[in-house]
Amino acid sequence: MRTAATHVVVVGRGLLGSAAARHLADLGARVTLVGPGEPADHAKHHGVFASHHDSGRIMRIIDRSPYYARIAAASIGRQQDLQARTGIQFSFPVGHMTMTNMDGYYSDLVETGDHFGVSFSQVASDDIADLFPFLSFPSGLRGVLESTTGGHIDPRRLIRAQCAALQDTGGTVVDATATAVEDRTGAVQVVTDTGLRIEADCALVATGAFANHHDVLPQPVAFTVQEHTVVFAEVDEAQAAKLADMPSIIFKQGDEIGQSVYVLPPIVYPDAKTLLKIGQSTGQIMHDPLRQITPWFQGTGDVAVAEWLEHDLRAMMPSVELGAISTASCAVTKSPSGRQFIDQFDGTEIYSLLADDGQVAKSADELGRIAAHRVLDGAVPTEYRDEDFAMRYQR
Ligand SMILES: Cc1cc2nc3c(=O)[nH]c(=O)nc-3n(C[C@H](O)[C@H](O)[C@H](O)COP(=O)(O)OP(=O)(O)OC[C@H]3O[C@@H](n4cnc5c(N)ncnc54)[C@H](O)[C@@H]3O)c2cc1C
């Protein structure tokens, strides 16, 4: 058990790192959060990238996995407090709908929804014309429509809110990339690309898909990186008004690439454009992330994937007039255990909050809380088990 005066450096100013930093500070630790902002021009950027440089992430509790439902429910349950505390709105509970032709998957969703007391209704393809006349699905599908806890979040604003709450509690945000995290027997030193050397009692590393880059981990961890392509379609004011009631959507016909897509309703982006977004739920495994990840993020995604995504978007919304189409690349990490690595590197004062499994924007707050307790109390909160978050190392 650490004392309240513990100084923790959190490396990675993403969704998980900012959440952990805020919870550490709320628990009484002295916190320095280190991470760069968003690159001005992805194509010319040679530093680290992030999986959250966007304005829309699906929010939902109902999931096939009770664990993912649980961490989402806990995070969504605290959104209002964080929004009120910071004055930053990042949650948009416009509803979420998952449609599927997979019987087992559908029953799992209904079971988790019931188990967690989520407010949802069961829907079928035939209901869609009445509910959302602008949507079109093949016949024979079933789905769940999660009303009050479904919708989308703005990941950039969520990070801004976590950082604002952190700073209000006395924490510090450092705009820099860590080039080394050194264990100093009972202490750590974090070196940054801006020439800083930050000494602290311990470090928590939450550097997302770039965790095995630079010298931020004592030893490489075993997650895979998946390439994701997204397609944006601009909509004008009239089309956006037509889609005012649109929920966020997952359309799942299988677990393989090409069998599942997600769609975000119109969102106003920082450049004032209103964009619909469609993306793939499963992406291609990146074979050599150390070499491939930077060029992947510098690019605009896979052309063939973008083509089928655009085709699927047009098929799902045949009456909607889509304007300019653009594409982007992103990447997620997939955990071999299916859970995050919230653990301590053997014999060091360095901890991890890694392996997002590609779906934890909505659940970042609870994962940050779990990691904060792991660092300060030496164990995850009692409703979870340390062994479920055990690190896996590369062999
Ligand atoms: C296309 C796409 C769609 C998604 N859709 C959803 C969705 O609908 N719903 C959902 O819940 N989740 C979704 N996700 C997943 C979600 O975005 C991730 O789970 C989340 O971003 C992971 O958070 P993180 O903090 O681990 O990583 P990141 O958000 O990537 O943050 C890691 C941070 O570490 C920083 N960093 C890296 N290296 C260093 C270093 N050496 N020093 C300092 N800082 C460093 C990076 O700059 C970055 O800011 C999606 C992801 C993608 C790519």
The ligand as a Gaussian input file, in Angstrom:
#p B3LYP/6-31G(d) Opt

LIG

0 1
 C      -11.455000       3.180000     -35.770000
 C      -11.708000       2.893000     -34.329000
 C      -12.998000       2.854000     -33.862000
 C      -13.248000       2.599000     -32.512000
 N      -14.530000       2.592000     -32.079000
 C      -14.791000       2.433000     -30.762000
 C      -16.135000       2.534000     -30.302000
 O      -17.049000       2.777000     -31.098000
 N      -16.363000       2.390000     -28.969000
 C      -15.351000       2.150000     -28.086000
 O      -15.637000       2.024000     -26.882000
 N      -14.064000       2.040000     -28.494000
 C      -13.773000       2.183000     -29.816000
 N      -12.476000       2.128000     -30.270000
 C      -11.415000       1.780000     -29.320000
 C      -10.890000       2.945000     -28.509000
 O      -10.633000       4.081000     -29.313000
 C       -9.640000       2.450000     -27.821000
 O      -10.029000       1.357000     -27.001000
 C       -8.975000       3.519000     -26.969000
 O       -8.551000       4.602000     -27.760000
 C       -7.781000       2.922000     -26.231000
 O       -7.299000       3.869000     -25.327000
 P       -5.754000       3.892000     -24.934000
 O       -5.598000       4.968000     -23.958000
 O       -5.287000       2.524000     -24.631000
 O       -5.019000       4.263000     -26.316000
 P       -4.968000       5.662000     -27.055000
 O       -6.298000       6.282000     -27.022000
 O       -4.322000       5.403000     -28.360000
 O       -3.992000       6.500000     -26.145000
 C       -2.635000       6.171000     -26.001000
 C       -1.893000       7.475000     -25.872000
 O       -0.534000       7.197000     -25.597000
 C        0.246000       8.171000     -26.272000
 N        1.607000       7.641000     -26.387000
 C        2.062000       6.627000     -27.151000
 N        3.377000       6.457000     -26.965000
 C        3.772000       7.391000     -26.061000
 C        5.003000       7.727000     -25.465000
 N        6.147000       7.070000     -25.768000
 N        5.048000       8.751000     -24.567000
 C        3.907000       9.438000     -24.233000
 N        2.708000       9.154000     -24.779000
 C        2.645000       8.145000     -25.682000
 C       -0.458000       8.394000     -27.587000
 O       -0.120000       9.653000     -28.108000
 C       -1.911000       8.317000     -27.140000
 O       -2.414000       9.608000     -26.841000
 C      -12.177000       2.369000     -31.609000
 C      -10.862000       2.415000     -32.094000
 C      -10.626000       2.675000     -33.438000
 C       -9.227000       2.716000     -33.925000

